[in-house]
């Protein structure tokens, strides 16, 4: 069950240093209000293969990400998912085990302080993955 | 228990749980695709654009949903094949 994973949380609009992050197999965990076009495109460049949306605004956030990904066929294979009504543990499992699989991956979490479910998923992910010190 | 769930009964618990998640996503995406195909909507901000552009955006939307469904199906197939290989 323990995968090699790097979990990084970006709260309240704190921008990632995309250059320093480089490119790697990436899952983006999306809380509310983080679906700006630039973030989606940067994340795709950084290796994002899935955007997992949770919390109350999950459907709207997924829609806005879809809108960006629909613009180029190169991005059609990138998955977007929503998890309304699912438990925190089910979402963490989906990210860490179902999507993450056996190969190393990282999770970039874009959350707001009020995103209770997304923050709880980040906490739960620590039980599923070996987070580097 | 459905036939599919029956087929998966011998798989490790993690694989069964992952397959259930992907099946749920397939159902949700199929529903979304069905609704969109029966009543195609226009993305906000594209309402006034030429019909060719709108049509091409709508085609892209449907195509991407189909590709996502295929991707989820592949994940399920990969889980089943991997479990069989490990058995």
Backbone of each chain as ProteinMPNN parsed JSONL, in Angstrom:
{"seq_chain_A": "XXXXXXXXXXXXXXXXXXXXXXXXXXXXXXXXXXXXXXXXXXXXXXXXXXXXXXXXXXXXXXXXXXXXXXXXXXXXXXXXXXXXXXXXXXXXXXXXXXXXXXXXXXXXXXXXXXXXXXXXXXXXXXXXXXXXX", "coords_chain_A": {"N_chain_A": [[0.821, -1.213, 0.0], [2.108, 1.21, 0.492], [3.166, 3.852, -1.38], [5.606, 5.541, -3.403], [5.591, 8.809, -2.889], [5.228, 12.319, -3.299], [3.891, 14.808, -1.519], [2.556, 17.937, -1.92], [1.316, 20.907, -0.65], [-0.516, 23.695, -1.596], [-1.663, 26.558, -0.344], [-4.413, 28.834, -0.186], [-3.993, 30.37, -2.569], [-1.253, 30.504, -2.826], [1.403, 30.494, -5.016], [2.844, 27.813, -6.86], [6.352, 27.115, -7.315], [6.943, 26.624, -10.339], [9.089, 26.086, -12.001], [11.028, 25.072, -10.275], [9.655, 22.826, -9.443], [9.634, 21.211, -11.671], [9.222, 18.45, -14.025], [7.054, 15.737, -13.505], [5.318, 12.667, -12.755], [2.118, 13.489, -12.043], [-0.599, 14.139, -9.822], [-3.259, 16.312, -9.438], [-4.824, 17.697, -6.709], [-7.766, 19.238, -6.225], [-9.145, 21.933, -4.522], [-11.491, 24.476, -3.749], [-11.984, 27.167, -6.113], [-9.573, 27.131, -7.585], [-9.12, 26.887, -10.291], [-8.048, 28.26, -12.354], [-7.101, 29.109, -15.678], [-4.333, 29.382, -16.194], [-3.126, 27.98, -14.107], [-4.021, 25.368, -14.596], [-2.873, 24.806, -17.114], [-0.155, 25.081, -16.535], [0.138, 23.061, -14.661], [-0.378, 20.845, -16.25], [1.805, 20.973, -17.974], [3.685, 20.375, -16.088], [3.349, 17.735, -15.744], [0.853, 16.762, -14.972], [-1.581, 14.251, -14.837], [-4.057, 13.831, -13.957], [-6.854, 15.517, -12.526], [-8.217, 15.851, -9.503], [-11.195, 16.608, -8.073], [-12.596, 17.923, -5.176], [-14.897, 18.551, -2.442], [-17.406, 21.129, -1.801], [-17.656, 22.663, -4.132], [-16.887, 21.049, -6.157], [-17.993, 20.117, -8.651], [-18.289, 22.452, -10.196], [-15.647, 23.31, -10.264], [-14.458, 21.182, -11.62], [-15.745, 21.455, -14.096], [-14.677, 23.885, -15.008], [-12.031, 23.206, -15.324], [-12.236, 21.201, -17.248], [-13.058, 22.758, -19.365], [-10.719, 24.086, -20.081], [-9.065, 21.93, -20.74], [-10.346, 20.891, -22.913], [-9.55, 22.339, -25.045], [-7.382, 21.514, -26.521], [-6.452, 18.665, -28.325], [-4.301, 17.285, -27.404], [-4.592, 17.288, -24.715], [-6.719, 15.735, -24.094], [-6.599, 13.246, -22.908], [-6.179, 13.628, -20.264], [-7.352, 13.147, -17.052], [-10.342, 14.205, -15.345], [-11.925, 14.307, -12.258], [-14.726, 14.057, -10.0], [-15.86, 13.969, -6.618], [-18.186, 14.033, -5.088], [-20.05, 13.492, -2.171], [-18.516, 11.354, -1.359], [-16.46, 9.59, 1.025], [-13.751, 10.977, 2.963], [-11.654, 9.169, 3.228], [-12.173, 7.452, 1.091], [-11.655, 9.125, -1.064], [-8.96, 9.761, -0.666], [-7.892, 7.219, -0.944], [-8.538, 6.748, -3.608], [-6.915, 8.643, -4.895], [-4.287, 7.951, -3.987], [-3.991, 5.169, -4.348], [-5.721, 4.045, -6.405], [-5.351, 5.849, -8.581], [-2.655, 6.628, -8.288], [-1.19, 4.222, -8.186], [1.448, 1.817, -8.743], [3.686, 3.124, -9.568], [6.091, 5.775, -8.919], [4.786, 8.923, -7.85], [3.511, 12.28, -7.62], [1.585, 14.499, -5.535], [-0.005, 17.472, -6.086], [-1.553, 19.734, -4.201], [-4.137, 22.028, -4.32], [-5.525, 24.256, -2.39], [-7.951, 26.011, -0.326], [-8.133, 27.765, 2.805], [-10.664, 27.244, 3.847], [-11.477, 24.875, 2.723], [-12.597, 22.245, 3.773], [-12.951, 19.47, 3.193], [-11.01, 18.927, 1.196], [-8.673, 19.552, 2.578], [-8.794, 17.662, 4.584], [-8.5, 15.396, 3.03], [-5.872, 15.718, 2.187], [-4.586, 15.364, 4.639], [-5.32, 12.734, 5.138], [-4.039, 11.469, 3.062], [-1.482, 11.239, 3.895], [-1.452, 8.983, 5.394], [-1.529, 7.065, 3.525], [0.603, 7.256, 1.804], [4.157, 7.347, 1.389], [5.573, 10.051, 2.525], [8.13, 12.183, 1.542], [10.729, 13.352, 3.74]], "CA_chain_A": [[0.0, 0.0, 0.0], [2.914, 2.426, 0.545], [3.737, 4.266, -2.653], [6.545, 6.652, -3.29], [4.817, 9.99, -3.276], [5.609, 13.613, -2.763], [2.659, 15.598, -1.379], [2.815, 19.365, -1.686], [0.054, 21.629, -0.491], [-0.449, 25.131, -1.871], [-2.883, 27.085, 0.276], [-4.879, 30.215, -0.345], [-3.441, 31.07, -3.731], [0.22, 30.493, -2.877], [1.735, 29.882, -6.306], [3.992, 26.904, -6.856], [7.501, 27.469, -8.148], [6.803, 25.588, -11.369], [10.418, 25.728, -12.527], [11.659, 24.182, -9.294], [8.906, 21.57, -9.396], [10.006, 20.38, -12.815], [8.18, 17.58, -14.58], [6.943, 14.416, -12.876], [3.971, 12.09, -12.8], [1.453, 14.351, -11.064], [-2.046, 14.206, -9.628], [-3.621, 17.567, -8.779], [-6.002, 17.643, -5.848], [-8.301, 20.59, -6.342], [-10.186, 22.438, -3.631], [-12.316, 25.46, -4.461], [-11.415, 28.404, -6.671], [-8.21, 27.008, -8.095], [-9.246, 26.286, -11.605], [-7.647, 29.236, -13.351], [-6.501, 28.529, -16.878], [-2.877, 29.321, -16.11], [-2.746, 26.895, -13.203], [-4.28, 24.08, -15.259], [-1.886, 24.599, -18.17], [1.146, 24.888, -15.877], [0.125, 21.735, -14.049], [-0.265, 19.871, -17.345], [3.218, 21.015, -18.373], [4.483, 19.775, -15.018], [3.122, 16.287, -15.746], [-0.436, 16.349, -14.402], [-2.379, 13.333, -15.658], [-5.412, 13.798, -13.401], [-7.288, 16.561, -11.603], [-9.232, 15.272, -8.627], [-11.887, 17.752, -7.467], [-13.445, 17.54, -4.054], [-15.508, 19.673, -1.737], [-18.729, 21.563, -2.252], [-17.65, 23.247, -5.485], [-16.166, 20.111, -7.027], [-18.528, 20.05, -10.017], [-17.948, 23.695, -10.903], [-14.191, 23.328, -10.488], [-14.194, 20.211, -12.694], [-16.218, 22.058, -15.345], [-13.758, 24.92, -15.488], [-10.81, 22.52, -15.771], [-12.607, 20.566, -18.518], [-13.107, 23.802, -20.386], [-9.337, 24.333, -20.525], [-8.503, 20.709, -21.332], [-11.029, 20.609, -24.193], [-9.045, 23.214, -26.11], [-6.384, 20.86, -27.371], [-6.576, 17.201, -28.278], [-3.167, 16.772, -26.618], [-4.962, 17.226, -23.294], [-7.965, 14.974, -23.955], [-6.42, 12.048, -22.079], [-6.011, 13.994, -18.854], [-8.625, 12.849, -16.383], [-10.878, 15.062, -14.29], [-12.896, 13.529, -11.496], [-15.333, 14.705, -8.834], [-16.112, 12.952, -5.598], [-19.251, 14.499, -4.195], [-20.703, 12.459, -1.379], [-17.609, 10.269, -0.979], [-15.755, 9.857, 2.284], [-12.368, 11.458, 2.836], [-10.788, 8.009, 3.024], [-12.38, 6.951, -0.275], [-10.978, 10.034, -2.006], [-7.518, 9.563, -0.473], [-7.59, 5.916, -1.556], [-8.599, 6.911, -5.064], [-5.718, 9.371, -5.327], [-3.025, 7.279, -3.672], [-3.898, 3.768, -4.78], [-6.355, 3.8, -7.711], [-4.664, 6.64, -9.606], [-1.199, 6.623, -8.085], [-0.683, 2.919, -8.611], [2.733, 1.357, -8.207], [4.809, 3.98, -9.99], [6.194, 7.002, -8.119], [3.967, 10.042, -8.316], [3.388, 13.331, -6.617], [0.284, 15.157, -5.469], [0.011, 18.908, -5.844], [-2.892, 20.063, -3.691], [-4.436, 23.462, -4.38], [-6.658, 24.356, -1.463], [-8.195, 27.234, 0.435], [-8.245, 27.412, 4.242], [-12.009, 26.764, 4.162], [-11.783, 23.629, 1.998], [-12.455, 21.207, 4.8], [-12.782, 18.114, 2.658], [-9.717, 18.817, 0.509], [-7.622, 19.541, 3.609], [-8.86, 16.354, 5.252], [-7.932, 14.406, 2.1], [-4.406, 15.886, 2.281], [-4.15, 14.723, 5.886], [-5.503, 11.283, 4.992], [-3.057, 10.961, 2.095], [-0.241, 10.938, 4.619], [-1.53, 7.595, 5.866], [-1.452, 6.151, 2.389], [1.822, 7.363, 1.001], [5.388, 7.696, 2.098], [5.89, 11.435, 2.174], [9.542, 12.426, 1.832], [10.97, 14.332, 4.818]], "C_chain_A": [[0.859, 1.269, 0.0], [3.534, 2.73, -0.815], [4.784, 5.329, -2.401], [5.84, 7.894, -3.79], [5.325, 11.238, -2.579], [4.323, 14.44, -2.716], [3.021, 17.048, -1.086], [1.486, 20.126, -1.679], [0.283, 23.117, -0.721], [-1.766, 25.748, -1.407], [-3.153, 28.526, -0.107], [-4.164, 30.991, -1.447], [-1.933, 31.12, -3.787], [0.651, 29.805, -4.165], [2.919, 28.924, -6.193], [5.151, 27.507, -7.655], [7.589, 26.378, -9.215], [8.149, 25.146, -11.908], [11.088, 24.741, -11.577], [10.956, 22.829, -9.237], [9.307, 20.628, -10.522], [8.86, 19.493, -13.271], [8.206, 16.221, -13.891], [5.504, 13.945, -13.005], [3.155, 12.716, -11.667], [-0.066, 14.182, -11.036], [-2.318, 15.534, -8.927], [-4.887, 17.36, -7.963], [-6.542, 19.062, -5.756], [-9.383, 20.87, -5.3], [-10.99, 23.456, -4.42], [-11.459, 26.57, -5.063], [-9.979, 28.305, -7.154], [-8.187, 26.459, -9.512], [-8.828, 27.242, -12.713], [-6.888, 28.561, -14.486], [-4.983, 28.359, -16.725], [-2.427, 28.155, -15.225], [-2.917, 25.537, -13.881], [-3.191, 23.8, -16.301], [-0.488, 24.35, -17.594], [1.232, 23.483, -15.29], [0.278, 20.648, -15.119], [1.185, 19.82, -17.824], [4.1, 20.312, -17.35], [4.203, 18.279, -14.861], [1.799, 15.832, -15.156], [-1.175, 15.408, -15.354], [-3.794, 13.204, -15.104], [-5.64, 14.983, -12.475], [-8.438, 15.982, -10.795], [-9.891, 16.418, -7.854], [-12.745, 17.273, -6.312], [-13.975, 18.784, -3.348], [-16.796, 20.112, -2.401], [-18.765, 22.071, -3.686], [-17.024, 22.32, -6.525], [-16.673, 20.117, -8.474], [-18.182, 21.291, -10.826], [-16.458, 23.737, -11.23], [-13.843, 22.364, -11.634], [-14.59, 20.797, -14.06], [-15.219, 23.064, -15.902], [-12.43, 24.302, -15.941], [-11.069, 21.853, -17.126], [-12.551, 21.577, -19.662], [-11.712, 24.098, -20.948], [-8.802, 23.113, -21.284], [-9.133, 20.371, -22.685], [-10.429, 21.394, -25.351], [-8.023, 22.55, -27.012], [-6.47, 19.355, -27.204], [-5.427, 16.566, -27.489], [-3.545, 16.583, -25.153], [-6.215, 16.38, -23.053], [-7.826, 13.765, -23.024], [-6.239, 12.363, -20.596], [-7.367, 13.866, -18.161], [-9.031, 13.959, -15.423], [-11.946, 14.252, -13.569], [-13.488, 14.375, -10.367], [-15.795, 13.617, -7.874], [-17.146, 13.395, -4.576], [-19.85, 13.319, -3.437], [-19.794, 11.308, -0.973], [-16.905, 10.613, 0.333], [-14.331, 10.331, 1.982], [-11.442, 10.276, 2.533], [-10.94, 7.432, 1.619], [-11.637, 7.828, -1.292], [-9.459, 9.847, -1.898], [-7.081, 8.24, -1.108], [-7.561, 6.042, -3.074], [-7.323, 7.589, -5.586], [-4.475, 8.492, -5.18], [-2.895, 5.887, -4.283], [-4.464, 3.574, -6.187], [-5.625, 4.571, -8.806], [-3.157, 6.504, -9.496], [-0.577, 5.326, -8.557], [0.687, 2.633, -8.032], [3.897, 2.276, -8.565], [4.869, 5.223, -9.107], [5.343, 8.124, -8.708], [3.994, 11.13, -7.256], [1.982, 13.901, -6.66], [0.539, 16.637, -5.216], [-1.405, 19.274, -5.432], [-3.068, 21.577, -3.682], [-5.707, 23.695, -3.567], [-6.777, 25.759, -0.877], [-8.353, 26.812, 1.899], [-9.614, 26.833, 4.584], [-12.361, 25.435, 3.512], [-11.617, 22.426, 2.92], [-12.18, 19.823, 4.224], [-11.414, 17.936, 1.994], [-8.575, 18.758, 1.531], [-7.606, 18.203, 4.343], [-8.279, 15.266, 4.349], [-6.404, 14.5, 2.145], [-3.883, 15.177, 3.529], [-4.234, 13.203, 5.754], [-4.475, 10.686, 4.038], [-1.764, 10.56, 2.795], [-0.252, 9.518, 5.186], [-1.333, 6.592, 4.735], [-0.095, 6.137, 1.712], [3.016, 7.711, 1.881], [5.786, 9.092, 1.662], [7.356, 11.7, 2.517], [9.703, 13.491, 2.915], [11.373, 15.665, 4.211]], "O_chain_A": [[0.389, 2.314, -0.45], [4.332, 1.948, -1.332], [4.841, 5.933, -1.331], [5.53, 8.011, -4.976], [5.782, 11.206, -1.437], [3.735, 14.737, -3.756], [3.713, 17.339, -0.111], [0.662, 19.994, -2.584], [1.168, 23.721, -0.115], [-2.827, 25.505, -1.982], [-2.237, 29.321, -0.321], [-3.78, 32.144, -1.254], [-1.375, 31.721, -4.705], [0.302, 28.646, -4.388], [3.89, 29.215, -5.494], [4.939, 28.313, -8.56], [8.228, 25.345, -9.015], [8.339, 23.975, -12.235], [11.637, 23.722, -11.996], [11.597, 21.804, -9.008], [9.32, 19.408, -10.355], [7.695, 19.737, -12.957], [9.271, 15.629, -13.719], [4.6, 14.719, -13.32], [3.449, 12.511, -10.49], [-0.722, 14.094, -12.074], [-1.673, 15.848, -7.927], [-5.902, 16.897, -8.484], [-5.864, 19.97, -5.274], [-10.383, 20.16, -5.203], [-11.153, 23.314, -5.632], [-10.363, 26.865, -4.587], [-9.248, 29.295, -7.133], [-7.322, 25.658, -9.868], [-9.204, 27.063, -13.871], [-6.15, 27.596, -14.291], [-4.426, 27.321, -17.084], [-1.478, 27.441, -15.549], [-2.061, 24.661, -13.755], [-2.653, 22.694, -16.364], [0.263, 23.517, -18.1], [2.253, 22.805, -15.404], [0.979, 19.657, -14.913], [1.727, 18.738, -18.052], [5.129, 19.729, -17.694], [4.743, 17.631, -13.964], [1.627, 14.648, -14.867], [-1.37, 15.725, -16.527], [-4.64, 12.545, -15.709], [-4.745, 15.4, -11.74], [-9.497, 15.665, -11.336], [-9.233, 17.112, -7.078], [-13.526, 16.332, -6.452], [-13.555, 19.908, -3.624], [-17.223, 19.557, -3.414], [-19.774, 21.93, -4.376], [-16.676, 22.746, -7.626], [-15.876, 20.121, -9.412], [-17.826, 21.196, -12.001], [-16.058, 24.144, -12.321], [-13.037, 22.69, -12.506], [-13.865, 20.653, -15.044], [-14.949, 23.095, -17.103], [-11.781, 24.827, -16.847], [-10.24, 21.926, -18.033], [-12.07, 21.289, -20.758], [-11.553, 24.33, -22.147], [-8.169, 23.248, -22.332], [-8.541, 19.661, -23.498], [-10.761, 21.144, -26.51], [-7.823, 22.98, -28.148], [-6.551, 18.84, -26.089], [-5.556, 15.456, -26.972], [-2.905, 15.818, -24.433], [-6.714, 16.319, -21.93], [-8.805, 13.315, -22.428], [-6.157, 11.453, -19.771], [-8.377, 14.399, -18.619], [-8.188, 14.576, -14.773], [-12.771, 13.592, -14.201], [-12.84, 15.285, -9.849], [-16.082, 12.49, -8.279], [-17.004, 13.167, -3.375], [-20.121, 12.27, -4.021], [-20.246, 10.375, -0.309], [-16.776, 11.782, 0.695], [-13.795, 10.11, 0.896], [-10.555, 10.375, 1.684], [-9.965, 6.976, 1.021], [-11.064, 7.324, -2.257], [-8.76, 9.784, -2.91], [-6.024, 8.163, -1.733], [-6.67, 5.51, -3.737], [-6.738, 7.161, -6.58], [-3.711, 8.313, -6.128], [-1.805, 5.481, -4.687], [-3.797, 3.018, -7.059], [-5.313, 4.005, -9.854], [-2.468, 6.291, -10.493], [0.443, 5.33, -9.245], [1.045, 3.139, -6.968], [4.96, 2.216, -7.947], [3.844, 5.681, -8.602], [5.208, 8.243, -9.926], [4.449, 10.911, -6.134], [1.281, 13.807, -7.668], [1.212, 17.008, -4.254], [-2.343, 19.141, -6.218], [-2.257, 22.309, -3.114], [-6.813, 23.373, -4.002], [-5.849, 26.566, -0.925], [-8.666, 25.659, 2.195], [-9.729, 26.022, 5.503], [-13.455, 24.918, 3.738], [-10.629, 21.695, 2.849], [-11.302, 19.1, 4.695], [-10.743, 16.925, 2.2], [-7.623, 17.997, 1.358], [-6.545, 17.679, 4.681], [-7.645, 14.327, 4.831], [-5.719, 13.477, 2.143], [-2.87, 14.479, 3.482], [-3.342, 12.478, 6.196], [-4.084, 9.528, 4.188], [-1.048, 9.664, 2.348], [0.8, 8.927, 5.428], [-1.013, 5.426, 4.966], [0.309, 5.135, 1.122], [2.882, 8.288, 2.96], [6.281, 9.286, 0.551], [7.78, 11.469, 3.65], [8.904, 14.424, 2.996], [11.621, 16.625, 4.94]]}, "seq_chain_B": "XXXXXXXXXXXXXXXXXXXXXXXXXXXXXXXXXXXXXXXXXXXXXXXXXXXXXXXXXXXXXXXXXXXXXXXXXXXXXXXXXXXXXXX", "coords_chain_B": {"N_chain_B": [[-25.247, -9.009, -6.151], [-23.503, -7.805, -9.009], [-22.683, -9.19, -12.311], [-20.182, -8.276, -13.075], [-19.036, -7.511, -10.633], [-19.003, -9.966, -9.461], [-17.118, -11.273, -11.061], [-14.887, -10.009, -10.177], [-14.511, -10.872, -7.677], [-12.418, -12.463, -6.773], [-10.223, -10.842, -6.729], [-7.546, -8.867, -5.212], [-8.305, -6.812, -2.31], [-7.693, -4.039, -2.564], [-7.612, -3.718, -5.351], [-10.242, -4.325, -6.029], [-11.562, -2.269, -4.744], [-10.499, -0.042, -6.05], [-11.438, -0.537, -8.637], [-14.178, -0.294, -8.212], [-14.297, 2.464, -7.709], [-13.498, 3.5, -10.208], [-15.543, 2.493, -11.814], [-17.72, 3.901, -10.867], [-17.004, 6.451, -11.676], [-17.055, 6.081, -14.429], [-19.795, 5.641, -14.815], [-20.77, 8.171, -14.031], [-19.549, 9.84, -15.93], [-20.587, 8.769, -18.287], [-23.24, 9.393, -17.986], [-23.11, 12.14, -18.017], [-22.178, 12.528, -20.627], [-24.276, 11.468, -22.127], [-26.339, 13.221, -21.432], [-25.266, 15.568, -22.443], [-25.068, 15.006, -25.193], [-27.731, 14.709, -25.825], [-28.698, 17.19, -25.332], [-26.95, 19.525, -26.302], [-24.909, 21.943, -24.826], [-23.63, 25.314, -24.631], [-20.432, 26.511, -23.906], [-19.838, 28.939, -21.317], [-19.439, 32.252, -22.445], [-19.034, 31.582, -25.055], [-21.27, 31.906, -26.431], [-21.916, 33.813, -28.441], [-20.384, 33.138, -30.588], [-19.301, 32.02, -33.913], [-21.204, 29.477, -35.572], [-19.74, 27.268, -36.455], [-17.471, 27.278, -34.852], [-18.602, 26.93, -32.349], [-19.743, 24.408, -32.726], [-17.447, 22.904, -33.112], [-16.241, 23.12, -30.634], [-18.12, 21.823, -29.106], [-17.953, 19.277, -30.145], [-15.393, 18.629, -29.347], [-15.757, 18.55, -26.62], [-17.465, 16.339, -26.278], [-15.854, 14.351, -27.35], [-13.69, 14.351, -25.612], [-14.901, 13.514, -23.239], [-15.566, 10.908, -23.98], [-13.014, 9.86, -24.364], [-12.065, 10.016, -21.752], [-13.737, 8.196, -20.47], [-12.909, 5.837, -21.75], [-10.334, 5.761, -20.77], [-10.751, 5.332, -18.027], [-11.888, 2.812, -18.237], [-9.707, 1.418, -19.199], [-8.042, 1.538, -16.982], [-9.424, -0.106, -15.236], [-9.228, -2.516, -16.63], [-6.488, -2.848, -16.572], [-6.02, -3.239, -13.851], [-7.372, -5.66, -13.465], [-5.926, -7.354, -15.162], [-3.38, -7.172, -14.061], [-3.769, -8.296, -11.553], [-4.388, -10.871, -12.268], [-1.975, -11.665, -13.366], [-0.335, -11.608, -11.162], [-1.378, -13.648, -9.7]], "CA_chain_B": [[-23.942, -8.727, -6.748], [-23.569, -7.847, -10.463], [-21.733, -10.114, -12.919], [-18.841, -7.7, -13.041], [-18.533, -7.599, -9.262], [-18.755, -11.384, -9.263], [-15.854, -11.592, -11.72], [-13.79, -9.389, -9.444], [-14.528, -11.353, -6.292], [-11.137, -13.062, -6.392], [-9.133, -9.856, -6.791], [-7.194, -8.266, -3.927], [-9.264, -5.784, -1.861], [-7.345, -2.736, -3.147], [-8.024, -3.706, -6.763], [-11.716, -4.261, -6.076], [-11.977, -0.925, -4.326], [-10.14, 0.88, -7.14], [-12.365, -0.805, -9.746], [-15.466, 0.32, -7.849], [-14.166, 3.919, -7.916], [-13.492, 3.795, -11.648], [-16.891, 2.205, -12.356], [-18.555, 5.031, -10.463], [-16.637, 7.566, -12.557], [-17.565, 5.759, -15.769], [-21.246, 5.903, -14.786], [-20.992, 9.623, -13.978], [-19.151, 10.436, -17.209], [-21.539, 8.323, -19.317], [-24.465, 10.171, -17.773], [-22.799, 13.497, -18.478], [-22.091, 12.471, -22.089], [-25.635, 11.246, -22.626], [-27.072, 14.485, -21.274], [-24.7, 16.568, -23.35], [-25.416, 14.662, -26.576], [-29.162, 14.92, -26.063], [-28.98, 18.626, -25.259], [-25.631, 20.171, -26.255], [-24.893, 23.315, -24.308], [-22.492, 26.113, -25.088], [-19.624, 26.992, -22.787], [-20.015, 30.372, -21.065], [-18.523, 33.111, -23.202], [-18.961, 31.158, -26.458], [-22.64, 32.004, -26.957], [-22.046, 34.624, -29.649], [-19.407, 32.756, -31.612], [-19.831, 31.393, -35.144], [-21.713, 28.132, -35.285], [-18.675, 26.278, -36.68], [-16.612, 27.266, -33.657], [-19.378, 26.336, -31.261], [-19.87, 22.976, -33.024], [-16.162, 22.247, -32.906], [-16.028, 23.037, -29.188], [-19.021, 20.784, -28.585], [-17.391, 17.975, -30.542], [-14.232, 18.404, -28.479], [-16.273, 18.203, -25.297], [-17.951, 14.955, -26.33], [-14.707, 13.48, -27.627], [-12.885, 14.232, -24.396], [-15.642, 12.667, -22.299], [-15.422, 9.518, -24.44], [-11.62, 9.465, -24.073], [-11.95, 9.813, -20.299], [-14.405, 6.914, -20.154], [-11.993, 4.774, -22.205], [-9.193, 5.769, -19.855], [-11.195, 4.66, -16.797], [-12.047, 1.385, -18.567], [-8.355, 0.845, -19.285], [-7.545, 1.389, -15.605], [-10.065, -1.311, -14.698], [-8.641, -3.676, -17.316], [-5.108, -2.974, -16.084], [-6.119, -3.822, -12.501], [-7.753, -7.078, -13.581], [-4.821, -8.085, -15.79], [-2.287, -7.201, -13.089], [-4.111, -9.237, -10.492], [-4.285, -12.224, -12.833], [-0.552, -11.939, -13.553], [0.263, -11.848, -9.845], [-1.978, -14.844, -9.052]], "C_chain_B": [[-24.024, -8.818, -8.276], [-22.545, -8.846, -11.003], [-20.312, -9.606, -12.821], [-18.227, -7.827, -11.652], [-18.188, -9.048, -8.925], [-17.41, -11.792, -9.828], [-14.67, -11.099, -10.899], [-13.636, -9.955, -8.035], [-13.172, -11.91, -5.849], [-9.969, -12.084, -6.378], [-8.785, -9.35, -5.388], [-8.132, -7.09, -3.603], [-8.964, -4.409, -2.486], [-7.802, -2.632, -4.598], [-9.539, -3.587, -6.88], [-12.217, -2.862, -5.733], [-11.665, 0.096, -5.428], [-11.1, 0.713, -8.318], [-13.732, -0.182, -9.461], [-15.431, 1.834, -8.083], [-14.227, 4.259, -9.401], [-14.856, 3.536, -12.286], [-17.844, 3.374, -12.073], [-18.277, 6.231, -11.377], [-17.129, 7.324, -13.981], [-19.055, 6.076, -15.827], [-21.522, 7.404, -14.838], [-20.652, 10.278, -15.322], [-20.094, 10.017, -18.343], [-22.836, 9.123, -19.224], [-24.268, 11.591, -18.328], [-22.785, 13.55, -20.014], [-23.479, 12.344, -22.713], [-26.441, 12.545, -22.566], [-26.583, 15.528, -22.265], [-25.104, 16.288, -24.803], [-26.903, 14.915, -26.85], [-29.518, 16.408, -26.026], [-27.649, 19.381, -25.161], [-25.73, 21.62, -25.774], [-23.639, 24.021, -24.815], [-21.746, 26.599, -23.854], [-19.849, 28.491, -22.58], [-18.968, 31.19, -21.829], [-18.463, 32.75, -24.678], [-20.301, 31.356, -27.17], [-22.714, 32.734, -28.301], [-21.13, 34.205, -30.79], [-20.07, 32.088, -32.821], [-20.212, 29.944, -34.861], [-20.649, 27.048, -35.498], [-17.791, 26.129, -35.45], [-17.316, 26.597, -32.488], [-19.461, 24.823, -31.467], [-18.545, 22.259, -32.726], [-15.839, 22.127, -31.414], [-16.897, 21.927, -28.587], [-18.508, 19.387, -28.934], [-16.21, 17.616, -29.64], [-14.686, 17.939, -27.093], [-16.725, 16.739, -25.25], [-16.777, 13.983, -26.492], [-13.869, 13.272, -26.359], [-13.595, 13.36, -23.349], [-15.49, 11.188, -22.673], [-14.013, 9.008, -24.113], [-11.429, 9.208, -22.578], [-12.582, 8.482, -19.896], [-13.5, 5.744, -20.541], [-10.827, 4.627, -21.239], [-9.57, 5.053, -18.547], [-11.353, 3.153, -17.053], [-10.678, 0.694, -18.636], [-7.774, 0.617, -17.896], [-8.14, 0.134, -14.97], [-9.426, -2.563, -15.311], [-7.22, -3.929, -16.805], [-5.095, -3.64, -14.695], [-6.42, -5.322, -12.589], [-6.593, -7.898, -14.143], [-3.662, -8.23, -14.799], [-2.539, -8.223, -12.007], [-3.988, -10.674, -10.996], [-2.82, -12.641, -12.966], [0.104, -12.322, -12.22], [-0.225, -13.149, -9.207], [-1.121, -16.072, -9.289]], "O_chain_B": [[-24.555, -9.797, -8.8], [-21.659, -9.297, -10.277], [-19.373, -10.349, -12.536], [-17.062, -8.198, -11.504], [-17.226, -9.327, -8.21], [-16.653, -12.537, -9.206], [-13.591, -11.692, -10.922], [-12.736, -9.56, -7.294], [-12.826, -11.833, -4.67], [-8.846, -12.463, -6.048], [-9.619, -9.393, -4.484], [-8.68, -6.457, -4.505], [-9.886, -3.699, -2.889], [-8.313, -1.597, -5.025], [-10.054, -2.847, -7.718], [-13.155, -2.346, -6.341], [-12.469, 0.987, -5.703], [-11.526, 1.696, -8.924], [-14.364, 0.384, -10.352], [-16.392, 2.418, -8.582], [-14.922, 5.191, -9.804], [-15.277, 4.265, -13.184], [-18.649, 3.769, -12.916], [-19.198, 6.933, -11.796], [-17.568, 8.253, -14.659], [-19.524, 6.705, -16.776], [-22.387, 7.86, -15.586], [-21.373, 11.158, -15.792], [-20.37, 10.804, -19.248], [-23.444, 9.478, -20.233], [-25.133, 12.147, -19.004], [-23.308, 14.486, -20.619], [-23.807, 13.019, -23.689], [-27.129, 12.914, -23.518], [-27.371, 16.271, -22.849], [-25.439, 17.208, -25.551], [-27.286, 15.287, -27.959], [-30.512, 16.832, -26.615], [-27.261, 19.824, -24.08], [-26.541, 22.403, -26.269], [-22.721, 23.399, -25.351], [-22.355, 27.042, -22.88], [-20.03, 29.232, -23.546], [-17.783, 30.858, -21.849], [-17.912, 33.505, -25.478], [-20.452, 31.022, -28.345], [-23.468, 32.339, -29.189], [-21.106, 34.848, -31.84], [-21.222, 31.657, -32.767], [-19.612, 29.281, -34.016], [-20.653, 26.03, -34.805], [-17.415, 25.025, -35.057], [-16.726, 25.816, -31.741], [-19.279, 24.047, -30.528], [-18.527, 21.163, -32.167], [-15.235, 21.144, -30.984], [-16.473, 21.198, -27.691], [-18.61, 18.45, -28.142], [-16.047, 16.468, -29.227], [-14.079, 17.058, -26.483], [-16.41, 16.005, -24.313], [-16.726, 12.935, -25.849], [-13.407, 12.167, -26.076], [-12.955, 12.565, -22.66], [-15.311, 10.331, -21.807], [-13.84, 7.881, -23.648], [-10.711, 8.286, -22.189], [-12.03, 7.739, -19.084], [-13.337, 4.79, -19.78], [-10.391, 3.518, -20.93], [-8.786, 4.259, -18.027], [-11.002, 2.328, -16.209], [-10.512, -0.444, -18.196], [-7.093, -0.381, -17.66], [-7.453, -0.598, -14.257], [-9.125, -3.532, -14.613], [-6.805, -5.075, -16.63], [-4.255, -4.496, -14.416], [-5.815, -6.138, -11.893], [-6.309, -8.997, -13.666], [-3.04, -9.289, -14.713], [-1.627, -8.937, -11.59], [-3.552, -11.57, -10.273], [-2.46, -13.792, -12.719], [0.955, -13.209, -12.147], [0.411, -13.687, -8.302], [-1.461, -17.161, -8.826]]}, "name": "protein", "num_of_chains": 2, "seq": "XXXXXXXXXXXXXXXXXXXXXXXXXXXXXXXXXXXXXXXXXXXXXXXXXXXXXXXXXXXXXXXXXXXXXXXXXXXXXXXXXXXXXXXXXXXXXXXXXXXXXXXXXXXXXXXXXXXXXXXXXXXXXXXXXXXXXXXXXXXXXXXXXXXXXXXXXXXXXXXXXXXXXXXXXXXXXXXXXXXXXXXXXXXXXXXXXXXXXXXXXXXXXXXXXXXXXXXXXXXX"}
